[in-house]
Each structure stands twice: as structure tokens, then as C-alpha cells.
Amino acid sequence: MSHLLIDHLGRQVNTVHSPKRIISICPAITETLFSLGLENEIIGRTKYCIFPKGVVENVQVVGGTKQVNLEMIRELQPDLILAEKEENTEEIVHALEKIAPVFVLEVQSIEDAFRFIQTLGFLTNREQKAEQIISTCKSSFPIFTQVQNGNAAYVIWRKPYMVVGGTTYINDVLHTLGFNNPFEKDGARYPAVTKEEFIDANLDVLFLASEPFPFKEKYIAEFQAFLPNTKVVLVDGEMFWYGSKMITAGPYLKELMEMI
């Protein structure tokens, strides 16, 4: 049995009711599929899909998030391919459409993240498990929106410095933790920022993420040199992923706020 569904980009996608051969080209999708109990249905992943460790290694790598091996994917004969708007390119989606149905998801907020899990549950006939995951995430996720914790920026890259901007999941997490992000207003999702712009932002807290750039303790002094009055904090970037990672992110974020 097949369903004609509308994906998160408004595209019509004709999907099977209970797909048995799924390829995921987004790390958060892959990990969430495993959390839904679909380890036997996942037949392809990207090289960046590294969770859950110990089991994901058994799944065939079909390329990266921006470039995939189309011939390998064709040979795997998937009945559903799952992509994410930010992680994957429009060109990849168009190429994969010629092989199998491609459902594209999009996450720009915490509510989007819950819808993301719910949608994956619906697509794979795992609705009940998806609702359990969402319930666990909601009960553990800290809410500090009534508290004003000042200005904060979340740094993802060095040379050039890049931060999280507006209409992103991480930006919404910052809001949930009670922070204002001065860099959400220019319209860019991941703007490049100069030292002068950091200084002008009057930051109370600066988060240095462990990924995609691997910020470590040695980089704190680099930022503290021009932001002497800002608290510079190293954070586990994986705890700012959406999907089933939100289960462990809740307790982590609570501890983080207690430390700050």
C-alpha cells in the first residue's frame, strides 16, 4: 500500500506504508531511525552518520551529505530515501527522486524537531514509538524562557568565525534557555562574524561548540582576549542536535545552565 504525502517542503511524495529498505542521508535522521527500532530497515547512510555507535557501522555508506554515490544507491534498491533541507542539496534530492521516493524534512525550531520525530514515526509505521520519544524529550528539556540570561552567541567555526543565526534549531534552543542571540537579526542562518561584531554584541555568554569546528579549551583564551567580560564556555555540539539526541540533551542542558 502506498500513500501520497506532502513533505516539509510542500512536495508531493508517493511513499510505501511500511518501508523495508530505507536510506538516510542526514545524521539526525539516521540516529532517530535507530531509536524508532528500524535497524533492520536501514540499508544506507552517509559517512557522517556515526550514531548510534556499535550498530550504525553495519549500514552501507553511500557518500556524504552533499555528494552521494548514485549508482550504489540505485543498486541498493531503496523504497524510501530520507533527506533534510539544510543538510542536503536540492541537486541531490532531484537526482535521488529518479531512483526512489525522497521525503525531505526541515527543522528550524524545537517544535519542528518534535514534528520531525513524529513524521519519521508516521513514515515508517512507528507512530507509537515516536510519541514515546517525543514525550521523553519534552519531559526532560529545560525551559528557561521566563528567565532573562542575557546575550549569548553559539560559535560553530573558526577562520572565519561563524555563529548560529536566526531560523535555526540551535537558535531556538538558546531562546529556550533564556538567552537573546544578537546575531539572529541579519537574516543569515550561519553568519560570519568579526571580532568587532562580537565586541559590539555585548555578549554575556559565548558558547564554543565541539563541532563542526572542534573547539577545545585552548581556544578559550583566543576569545577571552577580545571579550574579557564575557563568559566563554565549551559545549558538546552533539547535544545541540535535534532528533533522538534530544533525549540526552535535556539533562545536559540543565547541567550546563547550572554551571553558568
N, C-alpha and C positions, 0 to 999 in steps of 0.2 A: 504494500500500500504506500502511495506517495502523497505528499502534502505540498500545496503551493503556498509558500510562506513569504513574508516580507522581511528582509534582513534589516540591520540597524542603519543601513544607508538608503533604505527605501527601494531596494532592488527585489524583484520577484525571483524566488529560488524554489525550484521543484525538488524537494528532498524526500528520501525514503523515511518511513515511520521509525524504524529501529536500525540505524546504520550499523553495519558489521565491519566495515573497512574504512576507518577514519584517518585522515591525515591532518595534522595541526601544524601550522607554520607560525605560531606565536607561543612563546614560552608560558605565559599565564594561562592560555587555553589548554596547553598540554598538561600542565600540573593539575588544573581543575578537572580535566577529563579523568585523570587517575583517581582523584578524590571522589569522583562520581562512580568509581568501580568499573571503569571501562578499559582496564589494562589489556584485555584480550581483543578489543576492537580497534585499538590504536596501532596503525601499521606504518606510520611515517611521522617524522618530526624534523625540526631544524637542529643544527649543531648547537644553537643557543638554548635549546630546551633541555636543561640539565637537572630538572627536578620532576618527580621525587628520585633522589639518588638511590642506586641499588636496583631499580626496576626500569627506569627510563632508558638505560643503556641497551636494553634488549630491543628497542624500537629502531627501525631503519632510519638513518639520517638522509634527508632528501635535499640538503642545501642549507642556506641561511634564511634570514627573514626578508632580505632584499633581493636574493637571487636563488633560484631553485633549479634542480635538475628535472626538467620537464619529462624527459624520456624515462627516467627512473620512476617518476610518479605515475606515468602512463602504464608502465609495466606492473606497478603495484595494484592497479585497478581499484582505486578508492570509490566508495559510493557516497562519500561526503568529505569535502575539504573545508577546514575552518580557518579563517583569517581575521586579522584585526586592522582597522583603518590606519592607525598610527604606525604599527609595526611593519606592515606590508605595503607594497606599492600597488597602484592601480594597474600598472602593466602586468604584474604577476597575476593579479586577480583575473584580468581579461584572458591571459594565456591559460590559466588553470580551468577557466569556465569551459574550455573546449574538451577537457578531459572528464570532469565530473562536476556536480553541483558545488558551488562555492558560496558559503554563507559568511558574510562579513559582519563582525561585531565592532562596536565602538564604545569606549569608556572615557568619559570626561569628568566623572564625579563619583562619589561614594554610592549614590543611588543608581548610577549607571552600572557600577560594579556588581550590585545586587541583581540588577536586571540581566547582566552578563551571565552570572551563575544560573539564574532562573532559565534563561534562554538555552544555555547548554544542556540543562536538565531536560527541557522540552524536546530539543532536537534529538536527543539520544534516548528518550523514553526513560529518563531517570529523574522525573519531577520530584518524587518524594525525597530522594537523597539530596537533591539541590536545595529544597526547602529546609532540610536539616542543617546544611552547611550555612545557608543564609541566616538562620536562627542563631546558630553558634556565633557567627561573625557579629551580628547585631548585639548580642548579649555581652560580648567581650570588648567591643570597640569603644574607646573612651570618647566622651562628648564634653568638650570644654567651651562650647560656643557662647556660654553666658559669661565667660571669663575673658578679660582683655589681657593677653600676654605680650602685647606689643608687636613690633615689626620683625618679621623673620624672612629669610631667604634660604632656598634649598639649592645648593650648588651641585651640578652634575658633571661639569667639565672644566679642564684647565688648559689654557693656551689655545683658544681664548677662554676666558671664564664664561661659563654658561649657567643659567639658572632656570628653574621652573617658572613658567609664566601662567597666564590665565587659561581657562577651559581645559584643565588637566586634572587627572585624578589626584596627583600629589598636592596640587594647589588646594583642592577641596579638603584634603586631609589636614593641611595647615590651618584652614579655617576652622575645622572641627576641633583642633587643638587650641583654638582661641587666638591664632596669630593673624595678622594682616600681612599680606605679601605685596610690598611696594612695586614689584615687577610684573604684576598681573595686568597692569592697565594699558600697556602699549600694544596689546593685541597679539603679540608673538607668544607661541606656546613654550618655546625654549630660547629666550633672547640671550644674545651675547651681552656681557656687562663689563664696563671698565672699572678700574679702581675708584675713579672719581664718582661714578654712579653708585658704587657700593657705599662710599662715604656719604653721599647726598641722601641715601635711603634711610639714614638714621636707624640702623638695624639694632635691635636688642639681642637677637639670636641669629647666628649663621650656621646652618646645617651643611656639613660636608659629607656627601654620600659615598658609600664604598663602591658604587657602580652607577653609571657605566665607566666613569674615570675612577680608578682605585685610590681614592683619597685615604691617607693614613695619618697617624699622629704627627709625622714630620712636617705636614703641610699646615698645621695649625699656626705655627709661627709666621708663615708667609702671609696669612690673612690678618693675624693679630698685629702685624707691623703697621698696617694702614687702617685697622679697625680696633684700636686699643680698648675702646669702651664696649665692644660687642662680645658676647659670649659665643665662642666658636666651638661647635660640638660635632664630633664624628658620629655618623649614624649608619646603621646597616641598611643599605639601599634596597635589599630584598624585602625588608619589612614595609616598604612603601609600594609594593606591587599589589595589584588588585587580583581577584580570583580567590582560590582557596588559601593562598598565602595570608589572607586577612584573618584567618583563624589564629595564627600565631602572632600576627601583627598587633592585635588588640592588647594583650598583656605587655608586649614590648613597648608600645607607645605609652602605656600607663607608667611604666618604669622610667621611660625617657622623660616624661613630664615631671615626675617626682624628682629626678636628678637635676633638672633645670630649675 
